[in-house]
Amino acid sequence: MEAQTGDTLLDVALEHGLEMPHECGGNCACTTCHVHILEGADCLSKPEEVEIDRLSSAENRQPCSRLGCQAILLRGAATVRLVEEATW
């Protein structure tokens, strides 16, 4: 799918009709848009301190973890997988 430079991963998902949870409305106040970057991490913006802090409480956190509402496409392409939170 195509995306515009400057779009967040959340923007791209929503623009293409893909379901990406975002309980906080994309304001970096939750982790429901948690994704793992499988390829193209260098094509995305670097995580800022607020995102790093928020991700510290995310389930299934990996070195490749990002929040879809914060990761901005700078160039090229990225492949991501949505991380579903466990439900109890």
C-alpha positions in Angstrom: 0.0 0.0 0.0 1.2 3.5 -0.6 1.7 6.2 2.0 2.9 9.8 2.1 6.1 10.9 3.7 5.2 12.5 7.0 2.3 10.1 7.7 2.3 8.0 10.9 1.8 4.3 10.7 -1.6 4.8 12.3 -2.5 7.4 9.6 -1.5 4.9 6.9 -3.5 2.1 8.4 -6.6 4.2 8.8 -6.4 5.7 5.3 -6.3 2.2 3.9 -9.2 0.8 6.0 -6.9 -1.4 8.2 -8.0 -1.8 11.7 -5.3 -0.5 14.2 -6.6 0.1 17.7 -5.9 3.5 19.0 -7.9 4.0 22.2 -6.2 7.4 23.0 -6.9 8.8 19.6 -3.3 8.7 18.5 -2.0 10.9 21.3 0.7 8.6 22.7 -1.3 8.0 25.9 -1.8 4.2 25.6 -0.1 1.3 23.8 -3.0 -0.1 21.8 -1.3 0.8 18.5 1.9 -1.1 19.5 3.6 -2.6 16.4 6.8 -4.6 15.7 8.8 -3.2 12.8 9.8 -6.2 10.7 11.6 -4.3 7.9 12.4 -0.7 7.2 13.0 0.7 10.7 15.5 3.1 9.1 12.7 4.6 7.0 10.9 5.8 10.1 11.4 8.6 12.5 13.5 7.8 15.6 11.4 7.3 18.8 11.1 10.3 21.0 11.4 10.1 24.8 7.6 10.1 25.3 7.1 7.1 23.0 10.0 5.2 24.7 8.5 5.9 28.1 5.0 4.8 27.0 6.4 1.6 25.4 8.2 0.7 28.7 4.7 -0.5 29.9 3.7 -2.4 26.7 3.2 -6.1 26.7 5.4 -8.1 24.3 7.9 -5.2 23.9 10.8 -6.0 21.6 13.7 -3.9 20.4 11.7 -3.4 17.2 8.6 -2.1 19.0 7.1 1.2 18.1 3.7 3.0 18.5 1.8 3.4 15.3 0.7 6.9 16.3 4.3 8.0 16.8 6.3 6.3 14.0 6.5 8.7 11.1 7.4 7.5 7.6 10.4 9.5 6.4 11.2 7.6 3.2 11.0 4.2 1.6 8.8 1.5 3.0 8.4 -0.4 6.3 6.8 -3.7 7.1 5.0 -3.9 10.5 3.0 -6.3 12.5 0.3 -5.2 15.0 1.0 -6.5 18.5 -2.2 -7.6 20.1 -2.5 -7.1 23.9 -3.5 -10.1 26.0 -7.0 -10.2 27.3 -7.8 -11.9 30.6 
